[in-house]
Amino acid sequence: MNYENIINDITSLIGLTLNAINVSTANIVIDEIDVDHGFYYVISETTKKKTKRNIKEIKLIFDALDRDGYCNVEEVLQGSSSSRNHPETIFANLPYVQFFKYERRKHLVLRDFNAHEFGVTQEVPKNEQKKLRDSILEYKKFSQGKFASELDEIVKELKGSFDDLHIKSPGLLIDSNIFQIVKKLETINDVVKKTSVNMTTEKNKNIQDYNDKLIRDNNFDMSDLVDLSLFTGVVDDEVNLDNVEEEDLTNKNTQEIKVPYIRRQTPSLFTLYERLHYDEIEIQPDYQRGDRIWDDNRKSKLIESIFMGLPLPIFYFGERKKNDNWVVIDGLQRLTTIQDFMAGELTLKLPHDSPVSDLDGMNFKDFEAQTHRKYIRAIKEYEITAYIIDVEDDNDENNRFIIELFHRINTYGVKLSDQEIRSAINFGNSVFYLKFVASSKTFIDATNDAVNHKRQKDLELCLGALSYMLYGFQDFNYNKYNDFLVETMRWFNKQDFNKVKRDDGSVDYLSKSPIIVDITSRFESSLSFCKEIFHENAFRKSIGSRKNDPISKTLFEALVSLFSNADLTQRKIIKNNKDKLIEILYDAIENDSKEYSNWISEVYEKNNRGFNYSLSQSTGKKVTILYRFESLINIVYKATGCKLEIVPIVKELK
């Protein structure tokens, strides 16, 4: 139910005699609704007088019903009793609106089903009115400020607990405080239910019960929750929610995943430590943020297990053909813990009943050759079980298997994000460059610091926009959107960068390459321009967004790449017409406009899809990419007269 539906339904009442819900009020007839000019006209059945009314009052009443479930029209319009009669009568004659009396005033209530016919009024059944009044009473007692405070606190706790999922196996989940947090949410949810006037039908109740049951199901994957936009700050739109069969419009055939050469090894911890020391295992310390997130207690527990001779879970590594370096597929936390301990950077914290409690408070540098000889041997000679898989950097067939392996292995409860996997497989200059632009003040300001970097969503956002800047959108011909992003990472990996260590120990990757300087300048300039045009609404799909609302990945990619191609003259024109651009753009999103482009797919055309669809579903497909960019280009043209185009940078280089 939206405002447009309400207007359409009210239009159906034109010409009908509409009975008022107050016996002292005259019945009316709607004569005309002029949406374009913002007025509607009613005729009193008694006086035959035609009255002109502002259509905004219809919107105000709908907003109140949609928000609260009920309303008193006089309170909503803040006028006299006479001012409410016409719109109150109109709403009461809609089939999904009933009325009831509360505190000596007539109120309207919005139902989620048709309770009566068009042009008829109906009171809420007597047996439901007590429940309704009780809900309103609870609603008026409800403290929005207190609720917001409690919810904020719980969300923070929840986010902290989900961070722990990175380092816990499913079996250890019972030790966390997640269940207590969920319990708090359930309590608050009960309060919300009591304060919401929701006349739920049995059918909808069954749907809700089904959803609750699904979440409680043992097969429900809690690890997927960390990728919710609530935590990442990014609305991930690469999904298809339709049941309609899709067309494959790419020229590349999907190939079966072939298993590369895999071998089993049992290296000692000393061997692993040496490999780490000589940078022969890529744990990517220069760019990974939050990679060593185990606390000292958990790290100590792992080292204690090694001293006790207990087996560790299997490690998985990819081995690069070009240099024999290992890529950590699974086991990063264990590996960095072992490295920290053997480097003398971890002081053990052990309970008094530990079998090795004599090591409590010590680090590896404190061990004495004679006294602690058995422990020194235990740590150096301890062997792990590892599976080594060949990794060929430019072999898409091989990498498909590695990607699948990343997705399947889930030792610590949280699957790696797509970008974390891309960064591991395509580790090199691209990763450092993406980190550089994603951590820049320009990016943070443009996105209102709303993007959480822990799942590398910030890197993925930048990568998407840069990919369209490099390769454009018109020649997109990839079987998977991931292949498009990987090609960009490979391109950056081949560019010249210098590793520069700063005084504070941090590392920057700088380039004097004219092309890298140009790309960076255009990218950051476009970010600033988007912020200047859209302000707090930049990269968000609805007007009036709050500062920390999640941003749309597809809108970010399209706007940044498109405006990076605007020259100074075009930017000045766009800036002068920004209000019109904002109006047309968000109208096209809200109404899923179909006027700005044509689908290259008959399936999409027949299913009446528009601009909002191209931003929200199947976004990694060629058909939606072409429609999305062509629509945006034409929206900018209609609003400003500027005909922008994306000229692929790689073509300029040839």
Secondary structure, 3 states (H helix, E strand, C coil): CCHHHHHHHHHCCCCCEECCCCCCCCCEEEEEEECCCCEEEEEECCCCCEEEEECHHHHHHHHHHHHHCEECHHHHHCCCHHHHHHHHHHHHCCCCEEEEEECCEEEEEECCCCCCCCCCCCECCHHHHHHHHHHHHHHHHCCHHHHHHHHHHHHHHHHHHHHHHHHCCHHHHHHCCHHHHHHHHHHHHHHHHHHCCCCCCHHHHHHHHHHHHHHHCCCCCHHHHHHCHHHHCEECCCCCCCCCCCCCCCCCCCCCCCCCCEEEECCEHHHHHHHHHCCCEECCCCCCCCCCCCCHHHHHHHHHHHHCCCCCCCEEEEEECCCCCEEEEECHHHHHHHHHHHCCCCCCCCCCCCCCHHHCCCCHHHCCCCCCHHHHHHHHHCECCEEEEEECCCCHHHHHHHHHHHHHCCCCCCCCCHHHHHHHHCCCHHHHHHHHHHCCHHHHHHCCCCCCHHHCHHHHHHHHHHHHHHHCCCCCCCCCHHHHHHHHHHHHHCCCCEEEECCCCCEEEECCCHHHHHHHHHHHHHHHHHHHHHHHHCCCCCCCCCCCCCEEHHHHHHHHHHHCCCCHHHHHHHHHCHHHHHHHHHHHHHCCCCCCCCCCCHHHHHCCCCHHHHHHCCCCCHHHHHHHHHHHHHHHHHHHCCCCCCCCHHHHHC
